[in-house]
Amino acid sequence: MKSILPVFAAAMIASASLPYSASAQDAKGAITVYNAQHRTLTKAWVAEFTRETGIEVVQRDGEDDEMGNQLVQEGAKSPADVFLTENSPAMVLVDNAKLLASLPADVLSQVPQGIRPSSGHWVPIAARSTVFVYNKGRLADDKLPKSIMDLAEPQWKGRWGASPAGADFQAIVSALLEQKGSRATLEWLEAMKAGAVAYRGNGAVLKAVNAGQIDGGVIYHYYWFGDQAKTGENSNNTALHYFRHQDPGAFVSLSGGGILASSKHKAEAQAFLKWLTGKAGQKILRTGTSYEYAVGSGASSNPKLVPLDELQAPTVDPSKLNSRAVTDLMTQAGLL
């Protein structure tokens, strides 16, 4: 199933944690956030932000693709003031549609320049690392793939899995496309179609690896840490392998925050993004249970995580991650 889908009807987004109403959005100082980040994380952000500032927030939840496409459909008539994403390609989709406002320097400067998008129209708010989760009883350390590109080799056929229909995996492919180009990316995707096991969701990949159904899988790191923080029932037989060395498999995906150019509450929206990228917002990433990386300047992440600066992630301008090109290639390869 294709993840960048035709635009959903407004009713499909009615599963918001706080139902939208005209009176709520038009209340003085209230802002409406189209949220594609994890609901619980954004709820924690919103609750603390409102407690500290008194600014009310209407949170409407959905997936990266549906929210991004919804904003493109709504255009300048959108009730949204702020867009938060789980992965950056959906933000790039909205930015390319010329729907985002330029952010002020006091917001942008709170995140290191090296990870900020070149457009200046949105800002990273959190991050997650690509990892290879593997079954410790089925795969010795010296047999681990040195690069994510190695998974296209015949010896990996039927031994690894991923969730190709999800926005998470498509963000990883976006980075692969930016680094390696369309031909190499298509060849890798075709090999994946022939040799990988497809699952629905990163959690399902983790469970399959833990159960020994496959030797390993490509997921984001926080699924493993989240399960370990609970019972570990879906991860105790596994460990994480970090590709490092600027490999495409070491890609760090950025969650983003942007302000709609059509927003009628820009001052409050800017205050929200400044708070998210500041000490208070980033502290919730360190002390909460999301296990996502903090990205603010000087901010520290949960101490259980491998430090962000040790991941040796490839340098990728998040403004160039092309979700439409990725889904076209994945469709061509038969993965969507």
KAWOVEN-V179768 format. One record per residue. N is the residue number from 1. RES is the residue in three letters. SS is DSSP state (@ for helix, = for strand, . for the rest). PSI is psi as a letter, one per 40 degrees, with the letter a starting at -180 (none if undefined). D_FIRST is the distance of its C-alpha to the first C-alpha in whole Angstrom. Layout:
# KAWOVEN-V179768
n = <N & N>
res = <RES & RES>
ss = <SS & SS>
psi = <PSI & PSI>
d_first = <D_FIRST & D_FIRST>
This chain:
# KAWOVEN-V179768
n = <1 & 2 & 3 & 4 & 5 & 6 & 7 & 8 & 9 & 10 & 11 & 12 & 13 & 14 & 15 & 16 & 17 & 18 & 19 & 20 & 21 & 22 & 23 & 24 & 25 & 26 & 27 & 28 & 29 & 30 & 31 & 32 & 33 & 34 & 35 & 36 & 37 & 38 & 39 & 40 & 41 & 42 & 43 & 44 & 45 & 46 & 47 & 48 & 49 & 50 & 51 & 52 & 53 & 54 & 55 & 56 & 57 & 58 & 59 & 60 & 61 & 62 & 63 & 64 & 65 & 66 & 67 & 68 & 69 & 70 & 71 & 72 & 73 & 74 & 75 & 76 & 77 & 78 & 79 & 80 & 81 & 82 & 83 & 84 & 85 & 86 & 87 & 88 & 89 & 90 & 91 & 92 & 93 & 94 & 95 & 96 & 97 & 98 & 99 & 100 & 101 & 102 & 103 & 104 & 105 & 106 & 107 & 108 & 109 & 110 & 111 & 112 & 113 & 114 & 115 & 116 & 117 & 118 & 119 & 120 & 121 & 122 & 123 & 124 & 125 & 126 & 127 & 128 & 129 & 130 & 131 & 132 & 133 & 134 & 135 & 136 & 137 & 138 & 139 & 140 & 141 & 142 & 143 & 144 & 145 & 146 & 147 & 148 & 149 & 150 & 151 & 152 & 153 & 154 & 155 & 156 & 157 & 158 & 159 & 160 & 161 & 162 & 163 & 164 & 165 & 166 & 167 & 168 & 169 & 170 & 171 & 172 & 173 & 174 & 175 & 176 & 177 & 178 & 179 & 180 & 181 & 182 & 183 & 184 & 185 & 186 & 187 & 188 & 189 & 190 & 191 & 192 & 193 & 194 & 195 & 196 & 197 & 198 & 199 & 200 & 201 & 202 & 203 & 204 & 205 & 206 & 207 & 208 & 209 & 210 & 211 & 212 & 213 & 214 & 215 & 216 & 217 & 218 & 219 & 220 & 221 & 222 & 223 & 224 & 225 & 226 & 227 & 228 & 229 & 230 & 231 & 232 & 233 & 234 & 235 & 236 & 237 & 238 & 239 & 240 & 241 & 242 & 243 & 244 & 245 & 246 & 247 & 248 & 249 & 250 & 251 & 252 & 253 & 254 & 255 & 256 & 257 & 258 & 259 & 260 & 261 & 262 & 263 & 264 & 265 & 266 & 267 & 268 & 269 & 270 & 271 & 272 & 273 & 274 & 275 & 276 & 277 & 278 & 279 & 280 & 281 & 282 & 283 & 284 & 285 & 286 & 287 & 288 & 289 & 290 & 291 & 292 & 293 & 294 & 295 & 296 & 297 & 298 & 299 & 300 & 301 & 302 & 303 & 304 & 305 & 306 & 307 & 308 & 309 & 310 & 311 & 312 & 313 & 314 & 315 & 316 & 317 & 318 & 319 & 320 & 321 & 322 & 323 & 324 & 325 & 326 & 327 & 328 & 329 & 330 & 331 & 332 & 333 & 334 & 335 & 336>
res = <MET & LYS & SER & ILE & LEU & PRO & VAL & PHE & ALA & ALA & ALA & MET & ILE & ALA & SER & ALA & SER & LEU & PRO & TYR & SER & ALA & SER & ALA & GLN & ASP & ALA & LYS & GLY & ALA & ILE & THR & VAL & TYR & ASN & ALA & GLN & HIS & ARG & THR & LEU & THR & LYS & ALA & TRP & VAL & ALA & GLU & PHE & THR & ARG & GLU & THR & GLY & ILE & GLU & VAL & VAL & GLN & ARG & ASP & GLY & GLU & ASP & ASP & GLU & MET & GLY & ASN & GLN & LEU & VAL & GLN & GLU & GLY & ALA & LYS & SER & PRO & ALA & ASP & VAL & PHE & LEU & THR & GLU & ASN & SER & PRO & ALA & MET & VAL & LEU & VAL & ASP & ASN & ALA & LYS & LEU & LEU & ALA & SER & LEU & PRO & ALA & ASP & VAL & LEU & SER & GLN & VAL & PRO & GLN & GLY & ILE & ARG & PRO & SER & SER & GLY & HIS & TRP & VAL & PRO & ILE & ALA & ALA & ARG & SER & THR & VAL & PHE & VAL & TYR & ASN & LYS & GLY & ARG & LEU & ALA & ASP & ASP & LYS & LEU & PRO & LYS & SER & ILE & MET & ASP & LEU & ALA & GLU & PRO & GLN & TRP & LYS & GLY & ARG & TRP & GLY & ALA & SER & PRO & ALA & GLY & ALA & ASP & PHE & GLN & ALA & ILE & VAL & SER & ALA & LEU & LEU & GLU & GLN & LYS & GLY & SER & ARG & ALA & THR & LEU & GLU & TRP & LEU & GLU & ALA & MET & LYS & ALA & GLY & ALA & VAL & ALA & TYR & ARG & GLY & ASN & GLY & ALA & VAL & LEU & LYS & ALA & VAL & ASN & ALA & GLY & GLN & ILE & ASP & GLY & GLY & VAL & ILE & TYR & HIS & TYR & TYR & TRP & PHE & GLY & ASP & GLN & ALA & LYS & THR & GLY & GLU & ASN & SER & ASN & ASN & THR & ALA & LEU & HIS & TYR & PHE & ARG & HIS & GLN & ASP & PRO & GLY & ALA & PHE & VAL & SER & LEU & SER & GLY & GLY & GLY & ILE & LEU & ALA & SER & SER & LYS & HIS & LYS & ALA & GLU & ALA & GLN & ALA & PHE & LEU & LYS & TRP & LEU & THR & GLY & LYS & ALA & GLY & GLN & LYS & ILE & LEU & ARG & THR & GLY & THR & SER & TYR & GLU & TYR & ALA & VAL & GLY & SER & GLY & ALA & SER & SER & ASN & PRO & LYS & LEU & VAL & PRO & LEU & ASP & GLU & LEU & GLN & ALA & PRO & THR & VAL & ASP & PRO & SER & LYS & LEU & ASN & SER & ARG & ALA & VAL & THR & ASP & LEU & MET & THR & GLN & ALA & GLY & LEU & LEU>
ss = <. & . & . & . & . & . & . & . & . & @ & @ & @ & @ & . & . & . & . & . & . & . & . & @ & @ & @ & @ & @ & . & . & . & . & = & = & = & = & = & . & . & . & @ & @ & @ & @ & @ & @ & @ & @ & @ & @ & @ & @ & @ & @ & @ & . & . & . & = & = & = & = & = & . & . & @ & @ & @ & @ & @ & @ & @ & @ & @ & @ & @ & @ & @ & @ & . & . & . & . & = & = & = & . & . & . & @ & @ & @ & @ & @ & @ & @ & @ & @ & . & . & . & = & . & . & . & . & @ & @ & @ & @ & . & . & = & . & @ & @ & @ & . & . & . & . & . & . & = & = & = & = & = & = & = & = & = & = & = & = & = & = & . & . & . & . & . & @ & @ & @ & . & . & . & . & @ & @ & @ & @ & @ & . & @ & @ & @ & . & . & . & = & = & = & . & . & . & . & @ & @ & @ & @ & @ & @ & @ & @ & @ & @ & @ & @ & @ & @ & . & @ & @ & @ & @ & @ & @ & @ & @ & @ & @ & @ & @ & @ & @ & = & = & = & . & . & . & @ & @ & @ & @ & @ & @ & @ & @ & @ & . & . & . & . & . & = & = & = & = & = & @ & @ & @ & @ & @ & @ & @ & @ & @ & . & . & . & . & . & . & . & . & = & = & = & = & . & . & . & . & . & . & @ & @ & @ & . & = & = & = & = & = & = & = & = & = & . & . & . & . & . & @ & @ & @ & @ & @ & @ & @ & @ & @ & @ & @ & @ & . & @ & @ & @ & @ & @ & @ & @ & @ & @ & . & . & . & . & . & = & . & . & = & . & . & . & . & . & . & . & . & . & . & . & @ & @ & @ & . & . & . & . & . & . & . & @ & @ & @ & . & . & @ & @ & @ & @ & @ & @ & @ & @ & @ & @ & . & . & . & .>
psi = <h & h & d & g & i & i & h & i & i & d & d & e & e & e & f & i & d & h & h & i & i & d & d & d & d & e & i & h & e & i & i & h & h & h & h & e & i & h & d & d & d & d & d & d & d & d & d & d & d & d & d & d & d & e & h & i & h & h & h & h & i & a & i & d & d & d & d & d & d & d & d & d & d & d & b & e & e & h & e & i & d & i & h & h & i & d & i & d & d & d & d & d & d & d & d & d & e & f & e & i & i & h & i & i & d & e & d & d & e & e & h & i & d & d & e & i & i & d & d & e & e & i & i & i & e & i & i & i & h & h & i & h & h & i & h & d & e & e & h & i & d & e & e & i & h & d & i & d & d & d & e & e & i & d & e & e & h & e & e & i & i & i & g & d & e & i & d & d & d & d & d & d & d & d & d & d & d & d & d & e & i & d & d & d & d & d & d & d & d & d & d & d & d & d & e & i & h & h & i & g & i & d & d & d & d & d & d & d & d & d & e & e & d & i & d & i & i & h & a & i & d & e & d & d & d & d & d & d & e & b & d & e & d & e & e & d & e & i & i & h & h & h & d & a & f & f & i & d & e & e & h & h & h & h & i & i & h & i & h & h & d & e & h & e & f & d & d & d & d & d & d & d & d & d & d & d & e & a & d & d & d & d & d & d & d & d & e & a & e & d & f & i & i & i & e & i & h & e & i & i & i & h & e & e & i & h & i & d & e & e & e & f & i & i & h & h & h & e & e & e & h & g & d & d & d & d & d & d & d & d & d & d & e & e & e & none>
d_first = <0 & 4 & 6 & 9 & 9 & 12 & 14 & 14 & 18 & 20 & 20 & 17 & 19 & 22 & 21 & 23 & 26 & 28 & 28 & 29 & 32 & 34 & 37 & 35 & 34 & 37 & 39 & 41 & 40 & 36 & 33 & 30 & 27 & 23 & 22 & 19 & 21 & 21 & 23 & 26 & 27 & 27 & 29 & 31 & 32 & 32 & 35 & 37 & 37 & 38 & 40 & 42 & 42 & 42 & 39 & 37 & 33 & 30 & 27 & 24 & 21 & 17 & 14 & 15 & 12 & 13 & 17 & 17 & 16 & 18 & 21 & 21 & 21 & 24 & 26 & 29 & 29 & 27 & 29 & 27 & 30 & 28 & 24 & 24 & 20 & 19 & 18 & 20 & 18 & 17 & 21 & 21 & 19 & 22 & 25 & 24 & 24 & 28 & 27 & 28 & 32 & 34 & 35 & 38 & 40 & 41 & 37 & 36 & 39 & 38 & 35 & 36 & 36 & 34 & 31 & 31 & 29 & 31 & 31 & 32 & 30 & 29 & 30 & 28 & 29 & 27 & 26 & 24 & 24 & 22 & 24 & 23 & 24 & 26 & 28 & 31 & 33 & 31 & 31 & 34 & 34 & 35 & 32 & 30 & 28 & 30 & 27 & 23 & 24 & 26 & 22 & 22 & 25 & 26 & 27 & 24 & 22 & 21 & 22 & 20 & 16 & 14 & 11 & 9 & 6 & 9 & 11 & 14 & 13 & 12 & 16 & 17 & 16 & 18 & 21 & 21 & 20 & 23 & 25 & 25 & 24 & 21 & 23 & 23 & 19 & 18 & 20 & 19 & 15 & 16 & 19 & 16 & 14 & 17 & 19 & 16 & 15 & 11 & 12 & 10 & 12 & 16 & 18 & 16 & 17 & 20 & 21 & 20 & 23 & 25 & 25 & 26 & 23 & 22 & 25 & 23 & 20 & 19 & 18 & 20 & 24 & 24 & 22 & 25 & 28 & 27 & 27 & 30 & 31 & 31 & 31 & 30 & 29 & 25 & 27 & 31 & 30 & 28 & 29 & 28 & 28 & 29 & 28 & 31 & 33 & 30 & 28 & 24 & 23 & 26 & 24 & 25 & 22 & 24 & 23 & 25 & 27 & 28 & 30 & 29 & 32 & 32 & 33 & 36 & 37 & 36 & 39 & 38 & 34 & 36 & 38 & 34 & 33 & 36 & 37 & 33 & 34 & 38 & 39 & 38 & 35 & 34 & 37 & 34 & 32 & 35 & 36 & 33 & 30 & 27 & 28 & 27 & 29 & 32 & 32 & 35 & 38 & 40 & 38 & 37 & 34 & 34 & 37 & 35 & 32 & 33 & 35 & 32 & 35 & 35 & 31 & 32 & 29 & 29 & 30 & 27 & 27 & 25 & 25 & 24 & 20 & 18 & 15 & 14 & 16 & 14 & 10 & 12 & 14 & 11 & 9 & 13 & 13 & 10 & 8 & 5>
